[in-house]
């Protein structure tokens, strides 16, 4: 009986040791994105991009990479819970995500305390990385994007602007403020700022007041579903002014929701689109690979950012020669001129990617990439 217990104990130790050794042969990268809820479509596009990158580079440092995906459900509390689960239960070495600045801020509090490096996808609010050691992002930030939107409309003749903002969204409020600051700096005037709440479907009261002010442009830093409804209702009410949006409007579904009313709408985005007249070799390869894998779904800047985010993490691990969190964090901070689908990426001192702002416009019912803008800051 004594020997039986001893043998059983030895076997248990071997099994546990074998599990530990096996786990060391796998590098675990967590992904937390909104796959349900208000932001689901953008989150799914980013996940598709991450998965494409993983298929292209499934190993690093001689080990298999395992993706562990958790839906943060477009909710701040769920985002924090998702990050906690990835770190404490799944024992990930790094994390990718998320679409939605408010979600990234919630998750970032958890990753910062745990000391786990995170690569943000399209979370553009400056607060996502502000004061953070471990949170990075593959995208530009809202002060730059908001300034680019203001520069674009001002260069196209707008001198009086109105804004319609979702007061429950950190992204919308922040981007609106940065647009306002740059537009005023250029010599423009903000003649009306009205608000709504996430989930609203009727914007006629706000739009009626805005139309009465006769602006040259309406800036709506909205998410695509609500933004498309706003544009449609504005046109139904007889609006003739230019309407400009931010990167959260970069979604193929926008045209389906807004229909013909979307024609002429312009928005800022990241410097990638399948309609780009001139592409780098990497952008062309990504576009063709996407078409082959998803023939019924268009790629966009979000899918490209998902792809780039994975590749940035893999590149950092390669340069670090390790998956040690501190070593990977140091390598991410030292990223310089990394060639990605969304352009060359260099991490600045605040862990934000430096890259130009793209402009897209709806023409003939399709999203058309019209160029890039570098605001005069």
N, C-alpha and C positions, 0 to 999 in steps of 0.2 A: 504493500500500500504506500509505504514511504517512497520507494523507487518510482512507483506509478505517478505520485504527485510531482516528483522531481522531473521525470520525463515530460509530464504535462506542462510544467513550468518552463522547461527548456524550449519546448515546441511553441509555447505562447510568446516567449521572448523572440524566437526566430521569426514567427509570423509578424510580430510588431516591428521587428528590425527590418524585415523584408518590405513591409508597407512603407516604412520611413525611407528606405533606400530607393524604392520605386518612385516615391513622391519627389525625391531629389532629382530624378531623371526627367521631370516635367516642370516646365515653367508656366505658372498660372497667371494669366492676365484677365482681370475682371473688366466687365463692360456694364455700365449702368446707364440706361437710356429710357426715355418715355416711349413705350411700345403700346400703351393704351392711354386713353384720356385725350385732352385738348391738343397735346403736342405730339401725338403718336406718329403722324405721317412723317414728320421730320426725323424723329427718333429712329423709325424703321429704315429710312434712307441711309442714315449714318451707320446703322448696324449692318446693312447690306455692304456698305463700303468697307467696314472693318472686316467683315467675313471674306470679302474679295482679297484684301491684303493678306489675311491669314492663310488663304489658299495659295497665294503667291509665295509667301515666306512662312511655312509652317514650323520652322525650327530656328533656333538661335543658340549659339554657344554649344552646338552639338546636341541640343536637347529639344524635344517636342514641345511646342507651345500649345497650351490648352486655353481656350476661351471660355470664361464663365459669365454668362449673360443674365442680368437681372432687370426686370421691368420696374422703373421707378414711378410708373403710372401717372406721370405729369403732376406729381404732388410733392411738396417740399418735405413733409414728414416721411413719405415713402422713399424719397431720395436719400435722406439721412439713414433710414433703416437699411436700404440696399447697400450703401457704402459700408455700414457696420457689419452686415452679413458677409460681404466680400472679404473684408479684412479679418474678422474674428473667426468665422466658420470656414470660409473657403481658403483662407491663408494665401491670398493672391500676392504676387510680387510687385504688381503695378496695376493701375486702373485707367480705363479710357471712358470719358464722358464728362459732361453730358450736354445734350441739346437743352436749352433753357437756362438762362443765367441764375434764376432763383433756385432752381434745382441744384445747380453746381455749387452755389453758395451754401446750401444746406449740407450737401455731401462733403464739401471742402472742410467744414468744421471737424468732421469725423476723421478724414484722412490726415489732416494736419496734426491732430493729437497722436495718431498712430504712427506717423512718420512714413507713410506710404506714398510714393510718387504717383501723380495723376496727370494725364494729358487730356485737357478739355477739348471738345470738338468744336462747337459753335456758340459757346457761352461768352458773349461779348461784353458784358457789363464789367467795368474796371474792378469792382469789388470782389470778383471771383478770385483774382490772384493777389489783390492788395494785402500786403503784410503776410503772405503765405510763402513758406519755404518749399513746400512739396507740390503745389498746384501750378501747372503750366497750361498753355493752350495753343492750339494750331491755328487760331484765327486772330484777326486784328481785333481791337477793342472799340467800344462805342464812341468815345470822343473822336477818334479818327474817322469812323464810319459816318457819324452824325455830321461832322464837318464836311465830309465828301458829298453827302446828300445836299447840304446847304450850298456848297460850291457849285454843284451841278445845276440846281434850279436857278441860282443867281446868274450863272453864266448863260442860262437859257431865258433870261429876261424877267424872272420873278423878283419883285421888290416888296410885295405884301404877302405874308404867309399866315395861314391858320393851321392849328394843330388839333388833332383828335386823339386823346391818349387813354389807354387802359390803366387806370390808377392802381389796379391790383397787381400789375406786372412791373417788376424791377427793370426788366429789359425796355419796355415801352416808355416808362417815365424817364429813365436815364438817357435813352437815345433821343427823346424829345428835347431834353435839356441841352444836349450837345449840339443838336441841330439849331436850336434857338440861339445859343451863344455865337455860333459861327455865322449864322444868317445876319444877326445884328452887327457883328464885327465887319461884315462885308458891306454894310450900309442898308440892309433890309429891315423891315418892320414886321413884328408879330402882332397881328390885329385881332386874333381870337385864339383862345385855348380852351377847349371843352373836353369833358371826360366821359368815360363809360367804365363798366365793370366786365371782367372776363366772363364770357358766356352770354352776354347780351346779344340780342338778335335784331332789335329795332333801334335804329340810330336816326330816325327821321327828325326828332326834335332838335338834336345837336346839329344835324346837317342843314336844317332849315335856317337856324341862326347863323351858321357859317356862310351859307349862300347869301344871306342878307348883308354880310360884311363885304362881299365882292373881293375875295382874295385872288391873287395870281396863282397861288399854289396851296394845296392842302397836304400837309405832311401827316401820314398815318404810320407810325412805327409799330404796326400790329402784327399778330400772327396771321397766317395766310387765310384761314377760314373766315375769321371775323373781318379781316381786311377786304376780302373779296365781296362780302356782303355790304360793307360800308361803301365801296366803290359803286356797286350795283344800285344801291339806294340813292346815292348822290346823283348818279346819272338819271335815275327815274324822277328825281326832284328838279331836274333841269340844270345841274351843275355843268359849267363850261370850262372851269379852271383846270390846271394841271394837278395831277395827284401823284405824290411821291411816297415811296415806302422804304423799309429797311430789309435786311437780309432774311428775316423770318417770313417774308412774302415769297421767297424763292422756292416755289413748290409747284410742280406740274398740275396739281389739283386745283390751283387757283383759277385757272381759265375755265375749268368745268363748272365751278361754283358761280363765278361772276358772269360767264357768257360773253356776249358782245360788249357789255359795259366795260370790260377790262381793257379793251383796245386803247393803246396809247399810254397806259400806266407804266411808270418807270420805278425802279427800285435798286438800291445798293445790294451788292452781293460779293462773294469772294471771286477772285480772278480765275474762274473756270466755268465753262459751260460747253455742252456738246455742239452748240451752234457757233463757237468761236471761229472766226475766219482764219486765224493763225494759231497753231498749237505747237507746243514743244513735242518732242518725240514721246516723252512720258505721258503727256496729256492725251496724245493720239492713241497710245497703247491702252491706256485706261478706258478711253471712250469705246474702242473696239471690243475690249474684254467685257465691258458692261453690256454692250448690245448683244453679245453672244450669250451672256449669262441671263440677262433680263430683257428679252426682246420686246416685251409688252410694257416695260416701265422705263421712263426716261431717267438718265442720271442727272444730277445737279450738283451744286456746290456742297451740299450737305453730304452726299455720298462720297464726294471727293475728299472732304474733310475727315470723314470716318476712315477712309483709306490712308490718308496722310498721318492721322493720329497714331494708328497702329505702327506704321513704318517709322515714325519718330521715336516711339518707345523701343522698337527693335534695334534701331540705329544706336540709341543711347546704351542699351545693354551690350551691344557689340563693342562700342568704344570703351565702356566701363570694364568689359571682360568679366562681368559678374552681374548677378541679379540682386546684390546687396542694395537695399533701398537708398542708402547714403551715396553709394557709388553711382547708381542710376540717376539720382537727383542731380548730382554734380555734372554728369555727362549731359543731361537734358539742359541744364543751365548754360552749358558751353556750346550748345548747338549753333552752328554758323553755316549759312548758305546751303542748307539741306534742300536738295531738289525734290519737290513734291508736285502733285497734280494741281494744287492750288497755288503754285509758284514757289520761288525760293524762300525758305524760312530761316530766319535768324531769331533766336530768343534774346530779348532785351533784358535789362536789369530787373524789370518787374514780371518776368516770365511770360510776356506777351509776344506773339509772333509779329514780326514786322513784314508787311507785304501790302501792295497797292489794293485799292478798292475798285471792284468791278461795277459796271452799270449795265442793267438789262432793261429791256422795254418790250411790252407786248405789241407785236405787229403781226397782222394777219392771223390772229388767234394763237400765236406761238411766242415763246420767250426768245428774244434775240439779244445776244451779247453785243453791246454797242461800243464798249471800250472801258478804259480805266480812268480814275480820277485821283489826283494827288492834291488834296486841299492846301490852300495857302494859309498855314497856321501861324 
